Amino acid sequence: MVRFEPFYVEKYMDEHELTAKYNISETCCASISVDQLVALSEKKDTQVIDLSRKMLYGEIPGSDALRSNLARLYSTKVGTPLPKENIRITPGAIAANQIVLSTLTGPGDHVICHYPTYQQLYSYPASIGAEVELWKAQAEKDWIPDTEELKKMIRPNTKLIIVNNPNNPTGAVMKKSWLQSVVEIAEEHNIPILADEVYRPLFHSINPMDPEFPPSILSMGYKNVIATGSLSKAYSLAGIRVGWIATRDPELIERFHQARHYSVISVSGIDDQVATFALSQDTIHALLARNIQLARTNLAVLEKFMIKHDDYAEWVKPQAGTTAFIKFSRDGQPVDSLDFCERLQEKTGAMLVPGDKCFGEEFKGYVRVGFVQEEEVLKGGLEQLRQFLRKDFDDVKLAE
């Protein structure tokens, strides 16, 4: 029998987010409606959803139009374009990851996973029998894992290396030279790399002209790589449940396609149409510009809060994505982050996610903040947090 570890971050979100007045734990860029999406587009007279289309299963791998739009994104500034045939559409990146993990890992396999990260990436392969070794990043090293450590972790039965770039929960960016080092290590041993790129391309604090700007893992010249992504985080469209698997290897995509038959068949035709419109050249640039600007504006607001409260809080300022990982301490000791988050929400309605509960017990005192909300939500939540720190912080338990 397969026994799944409780999915702590999703469980915590499920139990708390509907009662939050200020949800500053949300990891999606501020969500938009289809009407707002159309307003951002250069083609404002376009009918996004064809209501006359019969509700069949549709194109099983995902529509040609949607996969062509994605292939174009992955083919920019690379010598070899990515064929649309090497992409499969899934119900969100969570389904994409599950298909890849269940296809490439199992009992007796050794898996190396970048950490901290989204729990699915290490708990799911462990639940189906793989031995998962955590490749740990540290705040003192800007949350960038050491590639020399990776070399020492490789075993004869290592079947997958997993990275999350940009990273959840830290907002760290693994840059081009780091990616090249990982690719060289994996290629030497012919080990596949899965890159969860769900927060790509929300690079708010690194210049695209920087020579170290990180390309997709698909652009690093190694065939044995897989990228997963979705419309949820950087594109503000979590409600349509569209994600994808992309790889340079046609044999891998065929394996994923066969596994996908057991759990997906196809995604919603309506969702596919909205996703196609969002990723079209007429829409995507304005949508991303809106979200990158919102991230920059809100990060400045959060940074001011951090400066004013540096006697309580410390961080490594995030470089990309929507999240920050902040450590709260009192009298030189980390607080009990679960007690902190629950007291804060009960008294003020502001919601954060406890780091040691949702990302690993060693992250005592840490909370995850999702800062790419509507600006008024972030400001309101931080004001409630400010008042809580002034009035109630001394009542919060210290970590044991």
N, C-alpha and C positions, 0 to 999 in steps of 0.2 A: 504493500500500500504506500502511495506517495503521501507524505505528511509535509504540508507547507508551513513554514515559519509564519507567524502573524506578520502582516505587512504593516509595520508600525506607523509609518508616515501617512499612508492612506487611511488606516484605521483612525488615527488622531484627527485628520482632516474631516473625515466622515462624521465623527462624533462632535466636532466643535464648529465647523464653518457655517452651518445654517443658523446658529444662534449668535454669530459674531456681528457686532455693529460696525467694526472697523477691521476687515480682514486684511491685515498686512502680512499674511503668510502665503497668500495666493501667488503661484509661480507663473501664471500666464500674464503676458502683457494685457493691459486693460481690454477686456473683451468688447467686441463690436457686433452690431446687428448686420444683417445682409443689406439693409438700407444704407447704413453707414459705410459699408464696403463699396457699394455702388457710388456713393458720394465721393469717395476717394479716387475712384477710377477715372481715367480719361474718357471712357466710353460710358457716359451716364445714362444713355438710352438703351443699353443692352438689357435683354431679358436674361437674367442670371439662371433661372430655373425654367426649363421647358415643361410647362404644366400639361402639355398634350402628349408627352412621351409616356408610353405604357410602362408600368412598374414591373419590368422584367428583372432578372438577375443582372442583366447588362454584361459588359465586357469583364470576364472573370478576373484577369490580372489587374484591372483598373482601366479606365478609358484611355485610348490612345492620346487624346488631347491632354489629359492630366499628366500622363507619364512623359509626354513630349515636353511639357512645360518644366517638369522636374529634370529631365535629361539636359535641357538647355542650361538650367542653373548649375548643374554639376560639370558642364562642358566649357564654362567660361574660363578663359586664360589657361587652358590646358591643350597639349598637343593632340591628344586623342579624345574625341568626343565620347561621352557615355551614351550607348544606345538605349532607347526607351525600353527595349526588350529586357534590359538588365535591371528593371525596376518592377516591384510589386507593391500594390496599394493595400493597406491594412487599416483596421479600425483603431487608429492612433498608434503612436510609437510603442506603447506598452504591448500591443499585439505583435508588432514587428520584432521587438526584442524577444518575446516569448517564442516565436517561430524560429528565430536564429538560435537561441539557446537550446531549445529542445532538439534541434536538428544536429548541432555540433557538439553537444556535451551529454554525458551520461555516466553511469557507474564505471569506476575505474579511471576516469579522466581527471586530469589536473587542469584547473582553470585559474588564471591570474587576473584579479580584478582591481583596478584603480579604486582608491578609497580615501575619504568618504565619497559616497555617491548614492544614487537612487537604489534603494534596497533590492529591487527586482534583479538587478544586474549580478548580485552575488547570492542572494537567497534562493532564487529560482533554480540555478544549476545545482546548488547544494541540495535542494529538495528532491531533485530527480537523480541524485546519487553521485554527483561529481564532488571531488575534493577542491574546494575553493580556497585559494591563498590570497589574502588581502595585501595589495601593494599600496602601502600607506603613505599619504602625503602629510606634511606637517605645516602648521601655521608659520613656524620659524623659517621655513623655506618657501614661503608664499604659496603654500598648498600645491607645489609642483613635485610629483614623485621623482625619485632619483633613478635614472636609467641604469646606473651601475648596480643598483639593487635588483633591478629587473633581470639583468644578466645572470645573477646568482640564483634567481628563483626558477629558471627554466629547468625542466625535467624531461626525460624521454617521453613521458606520457602527457606533456602539456599540450592541450588541444585547442586552447583559445586564450588570447589576451584581450581584456576588455578595458576600454578607456571611455571617459565621459568628458567631452570637450565642445563648448565651455562646460564648466563643472557645476553641478548641483550637489551640495548647497553653497559652495564657497564663492562662486563667480570667478574662479581662476581660469586662465587661458593657458593651454599647453601650446607653445609657439612652434614655428616651423622647424627649427633645428632639433627641438625635443621630439617632435613627431618623426623626423628623419631618423633619429637614433632608435626610436621604438621600431620603426619599419625595418631598419637594418638588423636588429636583434631578431625580430620575428622571421624575416626572410632567410636568415642564416639557418633557421631550424624549420622552415616551411610551416610556421604556425599562423593560423588566421588571426586577424585583428577585427574585433567588433568595436566600432566607434559610435556611441550614442551621441548624436549631434543635434539633439532636439532643441537646444538653445541657439543653434547656429541659424542665421547669421546676425544675431543681435550683439554686435561688437560695438559697445558704446564708448569704450575707453582705450582703444588701440586703433591707430590710424591704418587704413587699408594700404597705404603706401609704405608702411614700415616693412623692411625686408624680412622681419620675423613674424609678420602677420600670418596666422595659421590657415593654410588651405584645408579643404575637406580631406579626410583620410583617403578618399578616392582619387585625389590628385597627387599622391606621393610616389607614383611609379611602381607600386607593388600590387600585383593582381589579386592576392589572397586577402582582400579586405572587404569589410561590409560596413556601410553607414546606415543608421536608422534616423528618422526624423518625423516631424509632424507639423500640422497647422496650428497646434494648440498654443505653444509658448511664444515664439517670435512673431507669429502671424495673427494672434488674438482670436482664433476661431476654434477653441476647444470643443464647442458644441456640435460641430459637424463630424467629429470623430474620424479624421483622415490622417493616416501616417503612411510610412513607406519603408521598404527595404531596398537598398541599392548596392550593387557590387560590380566590380570589373570582371568577375569570373562567371561566364555563362553556365558552367557546370554547377556552381554554388546556387545561382538564382533558380536553376531547375530543381535542385534539392529543396530549396525553400518553397518553391511553388507546389511541390508534391506534399510537403508537410502542411502548407497553408490550406489545402483542400479539407483537412480534418477539422478546421476551426473557423474558417472565414467564408469560403466560397467566393463571395464578392462583398464589396462595401455598398452602402446605400447609394443609389443612382442620384438622388438629390444632393447628398453630401459631395459626391464626385463632381457634380456640376458647379457647386459653390467653390470647391477647392480649385477647379480648373480656372474659374474666373479670377480668384484671388491671386493665383500664380501666373496669370497672363502678363505680358509685357505692358499692357495698358493699366494694370492695377498694382502690381507687386512693388514698384519703386515708391509710390506714394504711401503704401501700407507700411513698408519697412522704414521709410523716412519718419512717418508718424511715430512709430514705436521706438526707434533709436533716439529721437528727440525727447520723447517722454522719459526714456530711461536716463538720459543725461540730466534732464531737469530734476527728476526725482532723486537721482543719486546725489546731486548737489544738496538737496534738502536733507537727505539722510546723513551726508557727511557733516553738515552743520550740527545736526543732532549729536553725532559722535564726538565732535570737538568739544561741545558744551558738556558732555557727560563722560569725558575720558577718565574720570576718577572711578566710574562704575563699569565702563564698557570699553572693549578693545576689538579690533578687527584687522584683517588684511583687506584693503579696499578692493572690491570686485572690479574686474576688467571687462566682463561680458555677461550676457544672460540677464536674469531677472532677480537673482537672489544674493543675499549677503549672509555670512555666517559670523555672528557676533557673540563674544563671550562676556558675560556679566559676572562680576565678582564683588564681594563685600569683605572689608578687612583682610584683603589679600587672599581670600578663599573663594573659589567658584561657588555660585549658588546652585541649588537644586533646580535645574531648568524646568522640570515638569511642574513643581510647586510654583515656580515663578510664573510660568505661562498660564496655569489654571487660575491662580489668584488674580493675575492681570485681567484675564477675560471676564472672570466673575465680577470684579469690581468696576471695570471700565468698558467692557465690550470689545476691547482691542485683542486681536488674536495673533499670536506667534506660534511657531512650532518648536518644541523642546528638542535640542540636539542630541542629548544622551539617550532619550527615549526613541528617537526616530532615525538616527544616523549612526549610533554606536555608543556603547556605555562609556567609552573613554572621553567623549566630548562633553564633559561636565561643565556646566555653566553656559554652554552654547545654545543659542536659539537661531532659527532661520527666519530671516525677514524677506518677504517678497515685496520689492519696492517699485515695480513698474505697474502700479495701479493708477486709477484716476488720481490726479494730484491731490484733490481734496480728501480722498480716502487716506492716502499716506499721511498727509499733514494732520488730519484728525486723529489717526491712530498714534502717531508720534507724540501729539499733545497729550493724549491719554496716558501714554507710557511715561512722559515727563512728569505728569502729576503723580503717577503711581510711584515712581522712583523717589519723589520728594516725600510722599506721605506714608507709603506702605512697604517700601523696599526692606526696611529693617525687620519686617515680620516674615520675610521669605526665608525658608530653610536654607542652610548651607549644604552643599553636596557632601555625601559621606565618602 
